[in-house]
């Protein structure tokens, strides 16, 4: 089982989507807990992935060595490349974010 963490950016966007989309995202997060890197399509590097649902995408990083998934962002097709570029530029930040979370969570 993978532990799933989320960023504030993800949480903020999640709150703004409609209830049917929230239900789909919750289902994807559940799948990520169970199967981590087997979900979604890899982007640029194997641990950076996206999962499409409807016209939206969920972006996440899979840290197999920590058994952790970090849900980073939700976007639509129009924002796709901008979102991907932003995430790639912050890989180091996200790794530190996860390490910090793991220090605090038993």
HELIX and SHEET records of a PDB file:
HELIX    1   1 UNK A    8  UNK A   16  1                                   9    
HELIX    2   2 UNK A   19  UNK A   35  1                                  17    
HELIX    3   3 UNK A   36  UNK A   38  5                                   3    
HELIX    4   4 UNK A   64  UNK A   66  5                                   3    
HELIX    5   5 UNK A   77  UNK A   79  5                                   3    
HELIX    6   6 UNK A   80  UNK A   89  1                                  10    
HELIX    7   7 UNK A   91  UNK A  104  1                                  14    
SHEET    1   A 5 UNK A   3  UNK A   6  0                                        
SHEET    2   A 5 UNK A  68  UNK A  76  1                                        
SHEET    3   A 5 UNK A  56  UNK A  63 -1                                        
SHEET    4   A 5 UNK A  48  UNK A  53 -1                                        
SHEET    5   A 5 UNK A  41  UNK A  42 -1                                        
END                                                                             
